[in-house]
Amino acid sequence: MSIFEAGMMVCFGVSWPVAAYKTYKAKCVQGKSIYFSLLILLGYICGILHKIFYSMDYVFILYILNTMFLLLDMFLWFKYRNNNPSDSIKLDKNFQKIPITKQQN
């Protein structure tokens, strides 16, 4: 087991749940690329296959967890792909614009 590989997987492991949570809250995927996610998924699949065939260790669990969170983020991408960002932003009816004036010294 490589401590560096485990560290990389932990960093990614923190990133995917955060990304999925942000997508869920925003209900918008503008700026996200499904092709980028598919490329990362391919990388995880290669890492999983390497662990199965050549070097099984505890990092395998991190690959599986990260893959699951990535798949969740991809699921949310497909669910919200047609949402317009302006549809997810609702202003309060009592919202008033405050004019911004230049202050003089």
C-alpha positions as CSV (number, residue, x, y, z in Angstrom):
1,M,0.0,0.0,0.0
2,S,1.3,3.4,-0.9
3,I,0.6,6.2,1.6
4,F,0.6,8.7,-1.3
5,E,-2.0,6.7,-3.2
6,A,-4.1,6.6,-0.1
7,G,-3.7,10.3,0.5
8,M,-4.8,11.1,-3.1
9,M,-7.8,8.9,-2.7
10,V,-8.7,10.6,0.6
11,C,-8.5,14.0,-1.0
12,F,-10.7,12.9,-3.8
13,G,-13.0,11.2,-1.3
14,V,-13.6,14.5,0.4
15,S,-14.2,16.3,-2.8
16,W,-16.9,14.2,-4.4
17,P,-19.4,14.3,-1.5
18,V,-18.9,18.1,-1.4
19,A,-19.5,18.4,-5.1
20,A,-22.6,16.2,-5.0
21,Y,-24.0,18.2,-2.1
22,K,-23.4,21.5,-3.9
23,T,-25.1,20.1,-7.0
24,Y,-28.1,18.9,-4.9
25,K,-28.5,22.2,-3.2
26,A,-28.1,24.3,-6.3
27,K,-30.2,22.0,-8.5
28,C,-28.1,23.2,-11.4
29,V,-25.1,21.7,-13.2
30,Q,-24.0,24.7,-15.3
31,G,-20.2,24.6,-15.7
32,K,-20.0,20.9,-14.9
33,S,-18.8,18.5,-17.6
34,I,-20.1,15.0,-17.7
35,Y,-17.3,14.0,-20.0
36,F,-14.8,15.0,-17.3
37,S,-16.7,12.9,-14.8
38,L,-16.7,10.0,-17.3
39,L,-12.9,10.3,-17.7
40,I,-12.4,10.2,-13.9
41,L,-14.8,7.2,-13.7
42,L,-12.6,5.4,-16.3
43,G,-9.5,6.2,-14.1
44,Y,-11.2,4.8,-11.0
45,I,-12.2,1.6,-12.9
46,C,-8.6,1.2,-14.0
47,G,-7.5,1.7,-10.4
48,I,-10.0,-0.9,-9.2
49,L,-9.0,-3.4,-11.8
50,H,-5.3,-2.9,-10.9
51,K,-6.1,-3.5,-7.2
52,I,-8.1,-6.7,-8.1
53,F,-5.5,-8.2,-10.4
54,Y,-2.1,-7.0,-9.1
55,S,-2.1,-5.2,-5.7
56,M,-5.1,-5.8,-3.5
57,D,-4.9,-3.7,-0.3
58,Y,-7.1,-1.3,1.8
59,V,-6.9,1.5,-0.8
60,F,-9.3,-0.7,-2.8
61,I,-12.1,0.4,-0.4
62,L,-11.3,4.1,-1.1
63,Y,-11.5,3.4,-4.8
64,I,-15.0,1.9,-4.3
65,L,-16.2,4.7,-2.0
66,N,-14.9,7.4,-4.4
67,T,-16.5,5.7,-7.4
68,M,-19.9,5.6,-5.5
69,F,-19.7,9.3,-4.7
70,L,-18.7,10.1,-8.3
71,L,-21.6,8.0,-9.6
72,L,-23.9,10.0,-7.3
73,D,-22.6,13.3,-8.6
74,M,-23.1,12.0,-12.2
75,F,-26.7,10.9,-11.3
76,L,-27.4,14.4,-10.1
77,W,-25.9,15.8,-13.3
78,F,-28.4,13.8,-15.4
79,K,-31.2,14.7,-13.0
80,Y,-30.6,18.5,-13.1
81,R,-29.0,18.9,-16.6
82,N,-32.0,20.7,-18.0
83,N,-32.4,23.1,-15.1
84,N,-31.7,26.7,-15.9
85,P,-29.6,28.5,-13.3
86,S,-32.1,31.3,-13.1
87,D,-34.9,28.9,-12.3
88,S,-33.1,27.8,-9.1
89,I,-32.7,31.4,-7.8
90,K,-35.8,32.8,-6.3
91,L,-35.9,36.2,-4.8
92,D,-38.1,37.1,-1.9
93,K,-41.2,39.0,-3.0
94,N,-40.3,41.8,-0.5
95,F,-36.8,42.1,-1.8
96,Q,-35.9,45.7,-2.6
97,K,-33.0,47.0,-4.6
98,I,-30.9,49.3,-2.6
99,P,-29.3,52.0,-4.8
100,I,-25.5,52.1,-4.5
101,T,-24.1,55.6,-4.6
102,K,-20.6,56.7,-4.7
103,Q,-19.5,58.1,-1.4
104,Q,-17.6,61.4,-1.4
105,N,-14.7,61.9,1.0
